[in-house]
Amino acid sequence: MKQTFNVTGMTCGHCEKAVTNAIKQLDPQAIVVIDRSQNKVDVQSNQAHDALAKAIAEEGYAVLAD
């Protein structure tokens, strides 16, 4: 299922990679598309929304409520 997260604090490619890796640790099959300019992370995954948000937050990025 496709899930969208509003994530602040991503300022470079390294940040994008950190967020992607955090998601892939939960779901190696996840498809992650990041639009840093819009603070948007789209994830195609069957993992729970809360679990994915927690993984992103644990990397040090703020996940904003929709």
All heavy atoms as TSV, in Angstrom:
chain	resi	resn	atom	element	x	y	z
A	1	MET	N	N	0.839	-1.175	0.000
A	1	MET	CA	C	0.000	0.000	0.000
A	1	MET	C	C	0.885	1.239	0.000
A	1	MET	O	O	1.965	1.227	0.591
A	1	MET	CB	C	-0.957	-0.041	1.185
A	1	MET	CG	C	-0.474	0.624	2.456
A	1	MET	SD	S	-1.641	0.475	3.804
A	1	MET	CE	C	-0.826	-0.814	4.705
A	2	LYS	N	N	0.431	2.284	-0.655
A	2	LYS	CA	C	1.194	3.532	-0.723
A	2	LYS	C	C	0.873	4.401	0.491
A	2	LYS	O	O	-0.282	4.592	0.842
A	2	LYS	CB	C	0.866	4.295	-2.003
A	2	LYS	CG	C	1.675	5.566	-2.138
A	2	LYS	CD	C	1.349	6.297	-3.422
A	2	LYS	CE	C	2.111	7.603	-3.478
A	2	LYS	NZ	N	1.716	8.418	-4.606
A	3	GLN	N	N	1.942	4.885	1.114
A	3	GLN	CA	C	1.811	5.759	2.276
A	3	GLN	C	C	2.674	6.991	2.032
A	3	GLN	O	O	3.751	6.893	1.465
A	3	GLN	CB	C	2.287	5.041	3.534
A	3	GLN	CG	C	1.553	3.732	3.758
A	3	GLN	CD	C	2.072	3.006	4.976
A	3	GLN	OE1	O	2.085	3.550	6.065
A	3	GLN	NE2	N	2.505	1.764	4.791
A	4	THR	N	N	2.196	8.141	2.481
A	4	THR	CA	C	2.935	9.386	2.310
A	4	THR	C	C	3.234	9.990	3.675
A	4	THR	O	O	2.367	10.027	4.548
A	4	THR	CB	C	2.132	10.379	1.453
A	4	THR	OG1	O	1.900	9.798	0.170
A	4	THR	CG2	C	2.899	11.683	1.264
A	5	PHE	N	N	4.463	10.455	3.826
A	5	PHE	CA	C	4.914	11.076	5.065
A	5	PHE	C	C	5.430	12.479	4.764
A	5	PHE	O	O	6.095	12.686	3.751
A	5	PHE	CB	C	6.052	10.263	5.697
A	5	PHE	CG	C	5.669	8.852	6.035
A	5	PHE	CD1	C	5.792	7.845	5.086
A	5	PHE	CD2	C	5.172	8.525	7.276
A	5	PHE	CE1	C	5.439	6.536	5.382
A	5	PHE	CE2	C	4.809	7.224	7.589
A	5	PHE	CZ	C	4.945	6.236	6.635
A	6	ASN	N	N	5.122	13.420	5.645
A	6	ASN	CA	C	5.705	14.761	5.583
A	6	ASN	C	C	6.877	14.749	6.555
A	6	ASN	O	O	6.678	14.613	7.760
A	6	ASN	CB	C	4.682	15.828	5.990
A	6	ASN	CG	C	3.563	15.937	4.980
A	6	ASN	OD1	O	3.806	15.983	3.787
A	6	ASN	ND2	N	2.343	15.941	5.451
A	7	VAL	N	N	8.085	14.889	6.004
A	7	VAL	CA	C	9.302	14.739	6.797
A	7	VAL	C	C	10.144	15.999	6.663
A	7	VAL	O	O	10.477	16.415	5.551
A	7	VAL	CB	C	10.116	13.512	6.319
A	7	VAL	CG1	C	11.386	13.362	7.126
A	7	VAL	CG2	C	9.269	12.246	6.404
A	8	THR	N	N	10.482	16.613	7.794
A	8	THR	CA	C	11.332	17.794	7.754
A	8	THR	C	C	12.736	17.441	8.218
A	8	THR	O	O	12.940	16.483	8.945
A	8	THR	CB	C	10.773	18.932	8.633
A	8	THR	OG1	O	10.700	18.482	9.981
A	8	THR	CG2	C	9.402	19.372	8.159
A	9	GLY	N	N	13.697	18.239	7.773
A	9	GLY	CA	C	15.085	18.060	8.175
A	9	GLY	C	C	15.951	17.405	7.117
A	9	GLY	O	O	17.159	17.294	7.293
A	10	MET	N	N	15.357	16.968	6.010
A	10	MET	CA	C	16.149	16.372	4.940
A	10	MET	C	C	16.736	17.511	4.103
A	10	MET	O	O	15.989	18.242	3.458
A	10	MET	CB	C	15.285	15.470	4.053
A	10	MET	CG	C	14.689	14.286	4.755
A	10	MET	SD	S	13.745	13.207	3.641
A	10	MET	CE	C	12.431	14.308	3.110
A	11	THR	N	N	18.052	17.636	4.113
A	11	THR	CA	C	18.682	18.760	3.421
A	11	THR	C	C	19.625	18.342	2.301
A	11	THR	O	O	20.111	19.196	1.569
A	11	THR	CB	C	19.462	19.632	4.415
A	11	THR	OG1	O	20.454	18.817	5.051
A	11	THR	CG2	C	18.534	20.228	5.473
A	12	CYS	N	N	19.891	17.030	2.194
A	12	CYS	CA	C	20.863	16.604	1.184
A	12	CYS	C	C	20.606	15.148	0.789
A	12	CYS	O	O	19.735	14.479	1.341
A	12	CYS	CB	C	22.284	16.763	1.728
A	12	CYS	SG	S	22.618	15.698	3.148
A	13	GLY	N	N	21.407	14.688	-0.137
A	13	GLY	CA	C	21.299	13.300	-0.579
A	13	GLY	C	C	21.583	12.308	0.536
A	13	GLY	O	O	20.991	11.227	0.575
A	14	HIS	N	N	22.497	12.655	1.429
A	14	HIS	CA	C	22.788	11.773	2.558
A	14	HIS	C	C	21.550	11.584	3.418
A	14	HIS	O	O	21.272	10.481	3.901
A	14	HIS	CB	C	23.940	12.347	3.390
A	14	HIS	CG	C	24.267	11.511	4.581
A	14	HIS	ND1	N	23.700	11.722	5.821
A	14	HIS	CD2	C	25.073	10.430	4.718
A	14	HIS	CE1	C	24.159	10.818	6.661
A	14	HIS	NE2	N	24.994	10.024	6.028
A	15	CYS	N	N	20.806	12.671	3.627
A	15	CYS	CA	C	19.567	12.589	4.413
A	15	CYS	C	C	18.569	11.654	3.736
A	15	CYS	O	O	17.934	10.827	4.406
A	15	CYS	CB	C	18.940	13.984	4.562
A	15	CYS	SG	S	19.937	15.175	5.447
A	16	GLU	N	N	18.436	11.788	2.434
A	16	GLU	CA	C	17.517	10.928	1.688
A	16	GLU	C	C	17.922	9.456	1.843
A	16	GLU	O	O	17.073	8.596	2.033
A	16	GLU	CB	C	17.501	11.308	0.211
A	16	GLU	CG	C	16.853	12.646	-0.061
A	16	GLU	CD	C	16.834	12.988	-1.537
A	16	GLU	OE1	O	17.121	12.110	-2.388
A	16	GLU	OE2	O	16.531	14.143	-1.853
A	17	LYS	N	N	19.220	9.215	1.766
A	17	LYS	CA	C	19.703	7.837	1.893
A	17	LYS	C	C	19.432	7.297	3.297
A	17	LYS	O	O	19.052	6.139	3.452
A	17	LYS	CB	C	21.199	7.778	1.573
A	17	LYS	CG	C	21.733	6.383	1.504
A	17	LYS	CD	C	23.150	6.360	0.991
A	17	LYS	CE	C	23.605	4.912	0.872
A	17	LYS	NZ	N	24.905	4.794	0.256
A	18	ALA	N	N	19.620	8.125	4.321
A	18	ALA	CA	C	19.369	7.692	5.695
A	18	ALA	C	C	17.908	7.316	5.888
A	18	ALA	O	O	17.593	6.292	6.520
A	18	ALA	CB	C	19.773	8.794	6.678
A	19	VAL	N	N	16.996	8.130	5.346
A	19	VAL	CA	C	15.562	7.845	5.454
A	19	VAL	C	C	15.223	6.566	4.686
A	19	VAL	O	O	14.518	5.684	5.192
A	19	VAL	CB	C	14.721	9.041	4.957
A	19	VAL	CG1	C	13.259	8.662	4.817
A	19	VAL	CG2	C	14.882	10.227	5.906
A	20	THR	N	N	15.749	6.451	3.486
A	20	THR	CA	C	15.497	5.256	2.676
A	20	THR	C	C	16.000	4.006	3.384
A	20	THR	O	O	15.283	2.993	3.465
A	20	THR	CB	C	16.167	5.389	1.294
A	20	THR	OG1	O	15.619	6.525	0.624
A	20	THR	CG2	C	15.955	4.147	0.446
A	21	ASN	N	N	17.216	4.059	3.929
A	21	ASN	CA	C	17.785	2.895	4.621
A	21	ASN	C	C	16.973	2.518	5.856
A	21	ASN	O	O	16.795	1.332	6.141
A	21	ASN	CB	C	19.243	3.157	4.994
A	21	ASN	CG	C	20.155	3.136	3.786
A	21	ASN	OD1	O	19.805	2.625	2.730
A	21	ASN	ND2	N	21.335	3.705	3.935
A	22	ALA	N	N	16.478	3.518	6.585
A	22	ALA	CA	C	15.661	3.244	7.768
A	22	ALA	C	C	14.394	2.479	7.379
A	22	ALA	O	O	13.993	1.526	8.051
A	22	ALA	CB	C	15.307	4.547	8.476
A	23	ILE	N	N	13.776	2.898	6.286
A	23	ILE	CA	C	12.556	2.234	5.809
A	23	ILE	C	C	12.882	0.832	5.319
A	23	ILE	O	O	12.177	-0.132	5.631
A	23	ILE	CB	C	11.889	3.076	4.711
A	23	ILE	CG1	C	11.364	4.382	5.317
A	23	ILE	CG2	C	10.784	2.290	4.010
A	23	ILE	CD1	C	10.967	5.429	4.297
A	24	LYS	N	N	13.972	0.693	4.584
A	24	LYS	CA	C	14.343	-0.609	4.021
A	24	LYS	C	C	14.751	-1.609	5.103
A	24	LYS	O	O	14.670	-2.812	4.874
A	24	LYS	CB	C	15.471	-0.430	3.006
A	24	LYS	CG	C	15.046	0.345	1.778
A	24	LYS	CD	C	14.832	-0.570	0.642
A	24	LYS	CE	C	14.569	0.218	-0.635
A	24	LYS	NZ	N	14.077	-0.671	-1.661
A	25	GLN	N	N	15.178	-1.127	6.265
A	25	GLN	CA	C	15.477	-2.052	7.357
A	25	GLN	C	C	14.206	-2.735	7.846
A	25	GLN	O	O	14.234	-3.897	8.249
A	25	GLN	CB	C	16.166	-1.326	8.512
A	25	GLN	CG	C	17.618	-1.027	8.235
A	25	GLN	CD	C	18.315	-0.388	9.416
A	25	GLN	OE1	O	17.696	0.272	10.240
A	25	GLN	NE2	N	19.612	-0.589	9.492
A	26	LEU	N	N	13.093	-2.020	7.806
A	26	LEU	CA	C	11.803	-2.614	8.187
A	26	LEU	C	C	11.228	-3.469	7.067
A	26	LEU	O	O	10.620	-4.497	7.319
A	26	LEU	CB	C	10.787	-1.512	8.506
A	26	LEU	CG	C	10.814	-0.898	9.878
A	26	LEU	CD1	C	9.735	0.164	9.989
A	26	LEU	CD2	C	10.607	-1.947	10.947
A	27	ASP	N	N	11.386	-2.987	5.844
A	27	ASP	CA	C	10.807	-3.671	4.693
A	27	ASP	C	C	11.777	-3.571	3.518
A	27	ASP	O	O	11.777	-2.580	2.788
A	27	ASP	CB	C	9.466	-3.038	4.318
A	27	ASP	CG	C	8.793	-3.719	3.147
A	27	ASP	OD1	O	9.373	-4.666	2.569
A	27	ASP	OD2	O	7.684	-3.303	2.789
A	28	PRO	N	N	12.620	-4.597	3.338
A	28	PRO	CA	C	13.608	-4.560	2.257
A	28	PRO	C	C	12.987	-4.436	0.864
A	28	PRO	O	O	13.652	-3.992	-0.070
A	28	PRO	CB	C	14.344	-5.897	2.396
A	28	PRO	CG	C	14.126	-6.308	3.815
A	28	PRO	CD	C	12.768	-5.770	4.186
A	29	GLN	N	N	11.718	-4.784	0.730
A	29	GLN	CA	C	11.044	-4.711	-0.559
A	29	GLN	C	C	10.360	-3.359	-0.800
A	29	GLN	O	O	9.771	-3.145	-1.861
A	29	GLN	CB	C	10.000	-5.824	-0.669
A	29	GLN	CG	C	10.544	-7.209	-0.408
A	29	GLN	CD	C	11.705	-7.576	-1.321
A	29	GLN	OE1	O	11.649	-7.334	-2.512
A	29	GLN	NE2	N	12.755	-8.126	-0.750
A	30	ALA	N	N	10.419	-2.477	0.169
A	30	ALA	CA	C	9.726	-1.186	0.062
A	30	ALA	C	C	10.262	-0.379	-1.116
A	30	ALA	O	O	11.458	-0.428	-1.434
A	30	ALA	CB	C	9.891	-0.388	1.350
A	31	ILE	N	N	9.368	0.364	-1.729
A	31	ILE	CA	C	9.735	1.321	-2.781
A	31	ILE	C	C	9.610	2.705	-2.149
A	31	ILE	O	O	8.539	3.075	-1.671
A	31	ILE	CB	C	8.827	1.177	-4.010
A	31	ILE	CG1	C	8.968	-0.229	-4.590
A	31	ILE	CG2	C	9.150	2.251	-5.043
A	31	ILE	CD1	C	7.939	-0.561	-5.651
A	32	VAL	N	N	10.716	3.441	-2.150
A	32	VAL	CA	C	10.767	4.743	-1.482
A	32	VAL	C	C	11.054	5.819	-2.522
A	32	VAL	O	O	12.033	5.725	-3.264
A	32	VAL	CB	C	11.866	4.760	-0.397
A	32	VAL	CG1	C	11.886	6.098	0.331
A	32	VAL	CG2	C	11.673	3.613	0.587
A	33	VAL	N	N	10.203	6.841	-2.562
A	33	VAL	CA	C	10.399	7.989	-3.456
A	33	VAL	C	C	10.373	9.239	-2.589
A	33	VAL	O	O	9.379	9.509	-1.910
A	33	VAL	CB	C	9.304	8.053	-4.543
A	33	VAL	CG1	C	9.512	9.273	-5.430
A	33	VAL	CG2	C	9.289	6.775	-5.370
A	34	ILE	N	N	11.464	9.993	-2.632
A	34	ILE	CA	C	11.586	11.182	-1.790
A	34	ILE	C	C	11.625	12.435	-2.647
A	34	ILE	O	O	12.365	12.500	-3.630
A	34	ILE	CB	C	12.851	11.101	-0.915
A	34	ILE	CG1	C	12.746	9.898	0.035
A	34	ILE	CG2	C	13.059	12.402	-0.138
A	34	ILE	CD1	C	13.972	9.655	0.883
A	35	ASP	N	N	10.810	13.414	-2.266
A	35	ASP	CA	C	10.826	14.747	-2.876
A	35	ASP	C	C	11.249	15.711	-1.770
A	35	ASP	O	O	10.425	16.194	-1.011
A	35	ASP	CB	C	9.455	15.108	-3.432
A	35	ASP	CG	C	9.444	16.455	-4.140
A	35	ASP	OD1	O	10.411	17.249	-3.968
A	35	ASP	OD2	O	8.481	16.723	-4.873
A	36	ARG	N	N	12.553	15.916	-1.674
A	36	ARG	CA	C	13.115	16.726	-0.586
A	36	ARG	C	C	12.574	18.148	-0.597
A	36	ARG	O	O	12.336	18.744	0.448
A	36	ARG	CB	C	14.636	16.739	-0.709
A	36	ARG	CG	C	15.338	17.220	0.498
A	36	ARG	CD	C	16.860	17.138	0.385
A	36	ARG	NE	N	17.364	16.486	-0.793
A	36	ARG	CZ	C	18.404	16.934	-1.495
A	36	ARG	NH1	N	19.037	18.008	-1.141
A	36	ARG	NH2	N	18.814	16.278	-2.552
A	37	SER	N	N	12.372	18.731	-1.780
A	37	SER	CA	C	11.895	20.114	-1.862
A	37	SER	C	C	10.483	20.271	-1.303
A	37	SER	O	O	10.100	21.345	-0.862
A	37	SER	CB	C	11.944	20.611	-3.307
A	37	SER	OG	O	11.016	19.904	-4.108
A	38	GLN	N	N	9.711	19.187	-1.301
A	38	GLN	CA	C	8.343	19.214	-0.780
A	38	GLN	C	C	8.246	18.560	0.599
A	38	GLN	O	O	7.142	18.430	1.138
A	38	GLN	CB	C	7.400	18.486	-1.742
A	38	GLN	CG	C	7.317	19.110	-3.116
A	38	GLN	CD	C	6.666	20.473	-3.076
A	38	GLN	OE1	O	5.672	20.670	-2.393
A	38	GLN	NE2	N	7.238	21.436	-3.790
A	39	ASN	N	N	9.382	18.117	1.148
A	39	ASN	CA	C	9.408	17.392	2.431
A	39	ASN	C	C	8.497	16.167	2.398
A	39	ASN	O	O	7.832	15.839	3.380
A	39	ASN	CB	C	9.008	18.300	3.602
A	39	ASN	CG	C	9.995	19.425	3.817
A	39	ASN	OD1	O	11.190	19.248	3.652
A	39	ASN	ND2	N	9.483	20.585	4.156
A	40	LYS	N	N	8.483	15.482	1.265
A	40	LYS	CA	C	7.537	14.379	1.077
A	40	LYS	C	C	8.280	13.066	0.840
A	40	LYS	O	O	9.235	13.017	0.065
A	40	LYS	CB	C	6.640	14.700	-0.112
A	40	LYS	CG	C	5.499	13.744	-0.318
A	40	LYS	CD	C	4.514	14.309	-1.313
A	40	LYS	CE	C	4.576	13.516	-2.585
A	40	LYS	NZ	N	3.594	13.895	-3.583
A	41	VAL	N	N	7.827	12.036	1.542
A	41	VAL	CA	C	8.369	10.693	1.359
A	41	VAL	C	C	7.196	9.775	1.046
A	41	VAL	O	O	6.295	9.607	1.865
A	41	VAL	CB	C	9.115	10.201	2.622
A	41	VAL	CG1	C	9.630	8.786	2.421
A	41	VAL	CG2	C	10.251	11.148	2.984
A	42	ASP	N	N	7.202	9.198	-0.143
A	42	ASP	CA	C	6.190	8.219	-0.539
A	42	ASP	C	C	6.798	6.832	-0.379
A	42	ASP	O	O	7.923	6.579	-0.835
A	42	ASP	CB	C	5.765	8.413	-1.996
A	42	ASP	CG	C	4.936	9.663	-2.197
A	42	ASP	OD1	O	4.162	10.027	-1.297
A	42	ASP	OD2	O	5.068	10.287	-3.271
A	43	VAL	N	N	6.047	5.952	0.266
A	43	VAL	CA	C	6.540	4.605	0.522
A	43	VAL	C	C	5.482	3.599	0.075
A	43	VAL	O	O	4.320	3.694	0.473
A	43	VAL	CB	C	6.837	4.391	2.027
A	43	VAL	CG1	C	7.364	2.983	2.262
A	43	VAL	CG2	C	7.817	5.437	2.534
A	44	GLN	N	N	5.916	2.654	-0.734
A	44	GLN	CA	C	5.060	1.530	-1.115
A	44	GLN	C	C	5.499	0.365	-0.236
A	44	GLN	O	O	6.584	-0.187	-0.427
A	44	GLN	CB	C	5.249	1.208	-2.595
A	44	GLN	CG	C	4.342	0.129	-3.122
A	44	GLN	CD	C	2.918	0.625	-3.331
A	44	GLN	OE1	O	2.691	1.779	-3.630
A	44	GLN	NE2	N	1.973	-0.269	-3.173
A	45	SER	N	N	4.676	0.039	0.780
A	45	SER	CA	C	5.052	-0.991	1.752
A	45	SER	C	C	3.808	-1.509	2.450
A	45	SER	O	O	2.821	-0.795	2.600
A	45	SER	CB	C	6.010	-0.399	2.789
A	45	SER	OG	O	6.267	-1.313	3.820
A	46	ASN	N	N	3.903	-2.742	2.932
A	46	ASN	CA	C	2.819	-3.314	3.726
A	46	ASN	C	C	3.046	-3.121	5.218
A	46	ASN	O	O	2.240	-3.577	6.029
A	46	ASN	CB	C	2.671	-4.806	3.405
A	46	ASN	CG	C	2.114	-5.026	2.016
A	46	ASN	OD1	O	1.302	-4.242	1.535
A	46	ASN	ND2	N	2.563	-6.069	1.356
A	47	GLN	N	N	4.145	-2.467	5.603
A	47	GLN	CA	C	4.415	-2.192	7.008
A	47	GLN	C	C	3.431	-1.143	7.528
A	47	GLN	O	O	2.948	-0.294	6.765
A	47	GLN	CB	C	5.842	-1.683	7.197
A	47	GLN	CG	C	6.903	-2.735	6.962
A	47	GLN	CD	C	6.885	-3.814	8.022
A	47	GLN	OE1	O	6.733	-3.535	9.209
A	47	GLN	NE2	N	7.038	-5.056	7.594
A	48	ALA	N	N	3.188	-1.166	8.824
A	48	ALA	CA	C	2.277	-0.208	9.449
A	48	ALA	C	C	2.832	1.213	9.331
A	48	ALA	O	O	4.046	1.426	9.439
A	48	ALA	CB	C	2.072	-0.564	10.914
A	49	HIS	N	N	1.940	2.170	9.120
A	49	HIS	CA	C	2.309	3.580	8.988
A	49	HIS	C	C	3.111	4.042	10.201
A	49	HIS	O	O	4.153	4.702	10.064
A	49	HIS	CB	C	1.024	4.417	8.824
A	49	HIS	CG	C	1.281	5.848	8.495
A	49	HIS	ND1	N	1.489	6.800	9.453
A	49	HIS	CD2	C	1.365	6.477	7.297
A	49	HIS	CE1	C	1.679	7.969	8.875
A	49	HIS	NE2	N	1.614	7.799	7.556
A	50	ASP	N	N	2.647	3.689	11.395
A	50	ASP	CA	C	3.331	4.107	12.620
A	50	ASP	C	C	4.743	3.537	12.711
A	50	ASP	O	O	5.656	4.219	13.176
A	50	ASP	CB	C	2.533	3.698	13.856
A	50	ASP	CG	C	1.247	4.500	14.016
A	50	ASP	OD1	O	1.115	5.562	13.365
A	50	ASP	OD2	O	0.381	4.072	14.791
A	51	ALA	N	N	4.926	2.311	12.281
A	51	ALA	CA	C	6.248	1.684	12.339
A	51	ALA	C	C	7.217	2.393	11.391
A	51	ALA	O	O	8.380	2.634	11.738
A	51	ALA	CB	C	6.151	0.202	11.998
A	52	LEU	N	N	6.736	2.733	10.200
A	52	LEU	CA	C	7.582	3.443	9.238
A	52	LEU	C	C	7.916	4.841	9.744
A	52	LEU	O	O	9.061	5.290	9.646
A	52	LEU	CB	C	6.887	3.511	7.873
A	52	LEU	CG	C	6.698	2.161	7.170
A	52	LEU	CD1	C	5.772	2.317	5.984
A	52	LEU	CD2	C	8.041	1.581	6.742
A	53	ALA	N	N	6.926	5.533	10.311
A	53	ALA	CA	C	7.151	6.873	10.850
A	53	ALA	C	C	8.176	6.826	11.979
A	53	ALA	O	O	9.056	7.690	12.070
A	53	ALA	CB	C	5.842	7.480	11.339
A	54	LYS	N	N	8.087	5.807	12.815
A	54	LYS	CA	C	9.029	5.668	13.932
A	54	LYS	C	C	10.443	5.443	13.411
A	54	LYS	O	O	11.405	6.015	13.940
A	54	LYS	CB	C	8.599	4.511	14.835
A	54	LYS	CG	C	9.502	4.318	16.024
A	54	LYS	CD	C	9.020	3.179	16.911
A	54	LYS	CE	C	9.992	2.982	18.072
A	54	LYS	NZ	N	9.668	1.802	18.856
A	55	ALA	N	N	10.588	4.626	12.385
A	55	ALA	CA	C	11.914	4.361	11.814
A	55	ALA	C	C	12.532	5.650	11.267
A	55	ALA	O	O	13.725	5.902	11.453
A	55	ALA	CB	C	11.811	3.305	10.718
A	56	ILE	N	N	11.720	6.477	10.605
A	56	ILE	CA	C	12.204	7.759	10.074
A	56	ILE	C	C	12.602	8.676	11.232
A	56	ILE	O	O	13.673	9.286	11.207
A	56	ILE	CB	C	11.137	8.422	9.184
A	56	ILE	CG1	C	10.878	7.558	7.941
A	56	ILE	CG2	C	11.561	9.838	8.794
A	56	ILE	CD1	C	9.640	7.970	7.147
A	57	ALA	N	N	11.758	8.750	12.240
A	57	ALA	CA	C	12.041	9.626	13.395
A	57	ALA	C	C	13.293	9.189	14.131
A	57	ALA	O	O	14.055	10.042	14.615
A	57	ALA	CB	C	10.840	9.627	14.331
A	58	GLU	N	N	13.539	7.894	14.208
A	58	GLU	CA	C	14.731	7.398	14.888
A	58	GLU	C	C	16.012	7.801	14.174
A	58	GLU	O	O	17.082	7.793	14.769
A	58	GLU	CB	C	14.647	5.896	15.082
A	58	GLU	CG	C	13.655	5.503	16.152
A	58	GLU	CD	C	13.485	4.004	16.328
A	58	GLU	OE1	O	14.016	3.225	15.489
A	58	GLU	OE2	O	12.806	3.611	17.288
A	59	GLU	N	N	15.907	8.173	12.908
A	59	GLU	CA	C	17.063	8.675	12.162
A	59	GLU	C	C	17.285	10.159	12.434
A	59	GLU	O	O	18.255	10.744	11.952
A	59	GLU	CB	C	16.878	8.441	10.660
A	59	GLU	CG	C	17.064	7.007	10.239
A	59	GLU	CD	C	18.470	6.483	10.496
A	59	GLU	OE1	O	19.455	7.186	10.179
A	59	GLU	OE2	O	18.588	5.353	11.011
A	60	GLY	N	N	16.360	10.789	13.163
A	60	GLY	CA	C	16.538	12.189	13.527
A	60	GLY	C	C	15.731	13.170	12.708
A	60	GLY	O	O	15.969	14.373	12.771
A	61	TYR	N	N	14.767	12.679	11.953
A	61	TYR	CA	C	13.927	13.547	11.120
A	61	TYR	C	C	12.525	13.636	11.701
A	61	TYR	O	O	11.999	12.653	12.212
A	61	TYR	CB	C	13.883	13.024	9.679
A	61	TYR	CG	C	15.265	12.920	9.093
A	61	TYR	CD1	C	15.958	11.718	9.125
A	61	TYR	CD2	C	15.904	14.038	8.585
A	61	TYR	CE1	C	17.249	11.615	8.638
A	61	TYR	CE2	C	17.200	13.960	8.100
A	61	TYR	CZ	C	17.864	12.752	8.123
A	61	TYR	OH	O	19.151	12.672	7.651
A	62	ALA	N	N	11.937	14.814	11.634
A	62	ALA	CA	C	10.594	15.018	12.165
A	62	ALA	C	C	9.566	14.556	11.151
A	62	ALA	O	O	9.606	14.950	9.988
A	62	ALA	CB	C	10.377	16.488	12.502
A	63	VAL	N	N	8.659	13.700	11.604
A	63	VAL	CA	C	7.558	13.238	10.766
A	63	VAL	C	C	6.319	13.996	11.226
A	63	VAL	O	O	5.856	13.831	12.349
A	63	VAL	CB	C	7.354	11.718	10.907
A	63	VAL	CG1	C	6.199	11.268	10.015
A	63	VAL	CG2	C	8.636	10.974	10.567
A	64	LEU	N	N	5.798	14.844	10.342
A	64	LEU	CA	C	4.656	15.688	10.695
A	64	LEU	C	C	3.350	14.970	10.407
A	64	LEU	O	O	3.249	14.227	9.436
A	64	LEU	CB	C	4.707	16.998	9.897
A	64	LEU	CG	C	6.016	17.795	10.016
A	64	LEU	CD1	C	5.961	19.008	9.104
A	64	LEU	CD2	C	6.269	18.196	11.437
A	65	ALA	N	N	2.365	15.217	11.230
A	65	ALA	CA	C	1.028	14.660	10.995
A	65	ALA	C	C	0.433	15.291	9.741
A	65	ALA	O	O	0.701	16.450	9.441
A	65	ALA	CB	C	0.137	14.915	12.195
A	66	ASP	N	N	-0.360	14.516	9.048
A	66	ASP	CA	C	-0.998	15.015	7.816
A	66	ASP	C	C	-1.973	16.135	8.121
A	66	ASP	O	O	-2.579	16.233	9.106
A	66	ASP	CB	C	-1.724	13.889	7.088
A	66	ASP	CG	C	-0.714	12.886	6.528
A	66	ASP	OD1	O	0.453	13.266	6.318
A	66	ASP	OD2	O	-1.105	11.733	6.308
